[in-house]
Amino acid sequence: MTLDEVLRQPEQAQRSIIRDSVGQWFLHGDFALIEGFAEEARTRKLRTSSGLWIIGLLYGGIDQVADYKSVRSDPEWDRLESVGRRWLRAYPKSPTAKIAYAAILQNRAWFYRGGGYASAVSDAQFAAFHRQIDKAREYQLSTREVAKVDPDWYLELLATCRLERHSDRAKFERTFREAVRVFPDFYPLYFEAMTYYLPKWRGSIGELEHFARGVMQGRDRRTGHMLYARIYWYASESQFKDAIFVTSAAHWDAMREGFETIVRDLPDAWNIKNYARFACLVGDQGTTRDAFDRIQEPVKEAWESTEQYRQCEHFAGRSST
């Protein structure tokens, strides 16, 4: 299936097909197929119908098969690294192969640490985690000249900056500024910075809002509000969940204006449904009603539950029962 054929599928199918295909191609050593997808995605700057970058989904396929929750032993990680090295030997000038290998190194660090709270992680686990992060960062930096043509090279570098034992905020922010200067519209860069400013990492609620406002004010009004909405949309998915307007400093007026741009430019059902969900969460009945009027068919994945969907549908005065 070509990328153009994939992009004619519904949003969730697009994401699954790309991730699953790349993961399987990697495991089977079908590197030429990954290279072809990656080159086309980068050159054409392809996105899904909701605006998600295809190149990011491609690396998501590598993350899917190199997940510390399922790869549970050093020999298994050794085998994954071995596949990565075979890819590098076959395509020594490939930015895709280098970024994928760096991702495997970084993901392996989480195998040593585990995903629990820091208080439950032993000193030995932390030591192994940081050794692996240092290894990943050293490799990333060695690939700069070849791999920096791909925005995910910066994304992986920002992640290791965040995860280092003694994270240097000035270095992180310099790297972020360089990254968005080169790739200003690659949303995951903003999401990684958002993660840095979360209270559980290196920041606070106020610093997160300061960052989001800075992004918004640093662009033209239309783009700035769109990025503000996307930053807090991702913050909701990754941290605050449905309490986004209770436990964060997100401002609905700015998000609403940003969502209007998103659904105007990309009127995909996924975007409209999420617009309706956020409006419902904040209690904006008029916007919830307007968003529901644009929904042609339900997209269940955008809602926490069928019950939540029905509640918001009822709130909008659009209940079908």
N, C-alpha and C positions, 0 to 999 in steps of 0.2 A: 504494500500500500504506500503510495506517495504521500508526501506531507500535504499537498493540496487536497488529496482524498480524505486524509485524516481531518483536516480543517473543515470539511463539510459535515462532520459528525456533530452531535450535541456536545456542549462544553465538557461535561464530565467524561464522556467517551473519549474526547480528544486527549484529555489529561492521562487517562488510564492507558490508552493505546500507546502513546509515546513513552511513558515511563516503563510499562511492561515490556514493550518491544526492545527498548535500549538495554534494559536489564538482562533480558534473555540473550540478545546479541553479544553482550559483553561476556556472559558466562560461557557461551558457545564459541567465543573467539571470532565472531563475525564483525571484525573491526571496520571493514570497508563500508558496511551498512551504516554504522554509527558515524563514520567520517562524512559520508554523503549527507546524512540528515543534519549534522552539525554545521557543515559548510553552507548548506542552503539556509538553515535557520539564521545563521549569523549574517550572511550576505544580504538576505531579504528582510532581516529584522522581523521575522515572523512572530505573530502572537495568536493565541486562541481567540475565539469570538468574544470572550469577556475581557481580553487585554493581557492575559498572562503570557510571558515570554516563553517561546518554544525552547530556546537554548537552555533556559533554566529547568524546564521539564525534562530535557534530555539528561542533565546531570542528576535530576531527581531519580532517574532510572538506575543510575549507579548507586546512589544513596539507598535505594530500595533493596538492592542485593548486598550492599555492604552496611547493613544495619546492625548495630551492636546488640539489639534485642533478639536478633535471630542468628547472628554469627557468634557462636558461644565458645570458641576455643582458639588458641594461638595457631594450631595447624590450619584451621579454616581461614583465618586471616592471612596466613602465609600463602595459601593457595590463591586467594583474591589478589594479593600483591603480585604473585607470580603471573597471573593473567594480565594485570596492569603492565608489568614489565615486558611481556610479550607484545602487547599493543605498542608500547614505546619503541621496541626494536623494529616493529613493522612500519611504524610511522614516526620516525625520530624528530620530525619537524612539526608534529601535530600539536597545536594548542589544546585540542580536545583531550588527547591522551594524557597530556601533562596535568591538566586540571583534574581529570578523573582520578589519576593516580594520587594526587595530593589530597583529594577528597577521601580516598580509601585510608590514607595515612591518618588524616584527621578523625575520621569515624572510628578508627581503631582505638584512639585515645579514650573514647567513651566506653569501649569494651573494658578497659582497665579501670575506669572510674566507676561505671554504673550510672544509672539515671536518678538515683535517690537524692535526698536532701544532703547538703554538704556536711551536716552534723553526723550523718550516718556513714560517711566515707572515711576510711582509715588513712593514716599518713602514708602507708605503703601504696595504697590505691592512688592517692593524689600524686605521689612521686612518679609513679608509672604513667599517669595521665599527662603530667607536665613534660616528661621526657618525650612522650609521643607527640605532643603538640609542638615542642621545639623541633622535632624531626620534620614534622609536616611544614612548619614555617620555613625552615632552612631549605627544604626542597622547593617550596613555592617561590622563594626569592631567587633561587637558581634558574627558574624558568621564565623570569620576567620578560626578557626580550622576545621570546617566542609566544608566550601565552597571554600577554597583556592586551592582545587584540580582541580578547574575549572578555565580556564584563564579569563572567563568573570567576576569572582569575582574581579580580579585585574583591569579589564577594568572599571567596575562600580566605584571602589574606586578611580581610576585616574580621572574619570569624576567629582566626588564630590570634589576631591582636586582642580580641576580647577574652580569649581563653587562656592567654599566657599567665604564668604565675604572678608576675608583677606587671599587670596591664598598664601601659602608658597612655593616658587619655590624649595627650598632645599628639602622640604618634598615630593613635586611632583616628583622631579628627583630621590630621594631615592626609592620611590615606583615604579617608572618606571624601574629603574635598577634591583630591586628585581623581578619585573614581568617578564622581558625579560631574566633574569637568569634562571627562572623556565620554562618559555614558550617562548623560543627564536624565534620560527617560527610562532607565533600567530600574524598575521599582524595587527589586530585591535588595539593592544597595541601601535604600532608605529603610527597608524592613530590618536589615542587619544592624543599622545604626539605632533604630528604635529599640531593638533587643538590648543593645549596649546600655541604653539609658533606663531600662527597667530597674525597679528597686532590687530585684533578686540578682542583678548582675552588677552594674557599675554606677547606677544612677538613682533617681527618685521620680515620683509622680510629677513634681514640678519641672525637673530637668527634661523629662520626656515631652511635656507640653512645650517647654522652651525650644526644644529641638524641632518639634512639629511646626510650631509657629515660625521659626527661623526658615525652615524649608518653604513654607507658604509665602513668606514675605520676600524670599529671595528669587521668586519666579513671577511671571505675569499673573494677574489675578486668577485667570481661568485655570492655568496649570497648577498654580500654588494651592488653590482650594481642592483641586482634584487629588494632589499628592497628600494633602492633609487628611482627606477622607480615606485614602488608601492606607496611610500609615495607621490610623486608628482602626480601620477595618482589620488589618493584620494583627494589631495589638489585641483586638477582641478575640480573634481566632486563637492566638498563641498564649494569651495571658488572662485577660479580663473576662472573657466569655460574655454572657448576657448582662453582666454587671458593669459593662464598659462606662455607662453614664453615672455610675454610683462610686466606683473605686478608682476611676482615672479622672483626668482633668479635661477630657474631650469635650469640645463645644459643638453642639448640634448645629447651630447656625452655619458654622464653617463647613462641617461635614455635609450638611444638606446641599449647600451650594456646590461642593465638590462632587457629590453624587449626581446632581443635575447634569454636570458636565460629562460624567462617566456614562450615564444612561442615554444622553443625547448622542455622544460619539460612538458608543458601543451598546446598542439597545438589545443586548443579549439577556435572555431570561434570568440567567444567574445574577447579573448585575441588578436588574430590576427587583428581583426577589429580595436580595440583600438590602437594597434601598428601603423596601417595604418593612423588612425585619427591624432595621435600625430605627426607622421612624416609629414603629410600634413600640420598641423598647423604651424610647424616650418619651412616649406619650403624645406624639404629634399626630393627631387624628386626621387632619386634613391631608398631610403628606402621605400618611399610610393609605388613605382612601385613593388618592391620586395614583400612587404606585400600584395598588391592587388593580386599578382600572387598566394599567398597562400590561398586566400579567395575562398572557394568553393561555398558559397551562402551568400547573404547579411544578416547581422544581424542589422535590422533597429534601435534597441534600443541603439546601440553604437554611433550613430550619432545624432547631435543636430536636424537635419532635413534631409528630402530627398534631398533638394537642396544642403546641405553641402556634403552629400554622393556623389552626382553627380559631384560637383566641384572637390572633391578629386579624384574621379574616372577619371575625365578628366585630372587632374594634373598628374596622374600616367600614362596617355596615354593608359588607359584601358577602355575608354568609350564604352558602348555597343550601343550607338545611333549615 
